[in-house]
Amino acid sequence: MELGEDFLRAVAPRFRGRQAAAQGRIIAAIAPVLSPTLAAHGIDRFLRIAHFMAQVVHECAGFRTTEEFASGAAYEGRADLGNLRPGDGVRYKGRGLIQLTGRANYARAGARLGLPLEAEPALAAEPVTSLRIACDYWVDRGINAPADRDDLEAVTRRVNGGLNGLADRRALLVRARRALVTRGLAAPPPDPVLRPGATGPAVVALQGFLAARAAGIVADGVFGPATEAALRTFQTAAGLSADAVTGPRTWAALRGRDGRRAE
């Protein structure tokens, strides 16, 4: 399906005045290339698109900017970012829909995208290029995998390094899902109830959640003793009944929501 300007506006918050004008310019620039760019990076399924949009809209302040508001001086001398020359902090400040920061990251992204980002860092703020950078970042960090599990916290950690702005990202995820459904892209089916002995893709998803919390869990698609033990431990820690059954409450807790309030 084609996702264009109306879709972007359905997900993004609304602004007035200069902020609305800035948002309009960025949305108008990226809308014509959104669908093919996402597809080229494998961001082409309901959950992948929804999570990508939630993260991007948060990171770029609702499409108001493709460049961080701060000067970048705080990054001066940051060897971990490759900022080894005087002025690198400002020169390689955060740019892009998911902000690219630091000389080393500009160089790596530029090499992957075939763009002279290290030599011309301002290119990273060009809207279409900023979309390509965000998609490249997404693929480089393997974010489709936690998106496929609908694991907002894991997606956020890979984008942000922590859980900053999680509540806003969650609200934007709801908006993105709704916008996709109203435009004809079907939501995934409800999570199945799983018990020990189950097999298949849903078990792989369960094991993916557990592996982030317990060492030694292999996502082999078989709900065996190790998976059962890890699930019981998780359920106990989450204040749920440790019955090794993944019902709606357990799935909700695994995704970082309060499973005890789930229906």
KAHUZI-V158686 format. One record per backbone hydrogen bond with DSSP energy under -1.0 kcal/mol. NH is the residue of the N-H (numbers start at 1). CO is the residue of the C=O. If there is no record, write none. Layout:
NH&CO ; NH&CO
This chain:
8&4 ; 9&5 ; 10&6 ; 11&7 ; 12&8 ; 19&16 ; 21&17 ; 22&18 ; 23&19 ; 24&20 ; 25&21 ; 26&22 ; 27&23 ; 28&24 ; 29&25 ; 30&26 ; 31&27 ; 33&30 ; 37&33 ; 38&34 ; 39&35 ; 40&36 ; 41&38 ; 42&39 ; 43&38 ; 44&42 ; 49&45 ; 50&46 ; 51&47 ; 52&48 ; 53&49 ; 54&50 ; 55&51 ; 56&52 ; 57&53 ; 58&54 ; 59&55 ; 60&56 ; 61&58 ; 62&57 ; 64&60 ; 65&60 ; 68&94 ; 75&72 ; 76&73 ; 78&75 ; 79&77 ; 81&78 ; 82&79 ; 83&78 ; 84&82 ; 88&85 ; 91&87 ; 92&88 ; 93&90 ; 95&100 ; 96&66 ; 100&95 ; 102&92 ; 104&81 ; 106&102 ; 107&103 ; 108&104 ; 109&105 ; 110&106 ; 111&107 ; 112&108 ; 113&109 ; 114&110 ; 115&110 ; 117&115 ; 120&116 ; 123&120 ; 124&121 ; 125&122 ; 126&123 ; 130&126 ; 131&127 ; 132&128 ; 133&129 ; 134&130 ; 135&131 ; 136&132 ; 137&133 ; 138&134 ; 139&135 ; 140&136 ; 141&137 ; 142&139 ; 143&138 ; 147&143 ; 148&144 ; 149&145 ; 150&147 ; 151&146 ; 152&150 ; 155&151 ; 156&152 ; 157&153 ; 158&154 ; 159&155 ; 160&156 ; 161&157 ; 166&163 ; 169&165 ; 170&166 ; 171&167 ; 172&168 ; 173&169 ; 174&170 ; 175&171 ; 176&172 ; 177&173 ; 178&174 ; 179&175 ; 180&176 ; 181&177 ; 182&178 ; 184&181 ; 185&180 ; 197&223 ; 198&195 ; 200&221 ; 204&200 ; 205&201 ; 206&202 ; 207&203 ; 208&204 ; 209&205 ; 210&206 ; 211&207 ; 213&210 ; 214&210 ; 220&218 ; 223&198 ; 224&222 ; 228&224 ; 229&225 ; 230&226 ; 231&227 ; 232&228 ; 233&229 ; 234&230 ; 235&231 ; 236&232 ; 237&233 ; 238&234 ; 239&236 ; 240&235 ; 243&241 ; 246&194 ; 247&245 ; 251&247 ; 252&248 ; 253&249 ; 254&250 ; 255&251 ; 256&253 ; 257&252 ; 259&257 ; 261&258
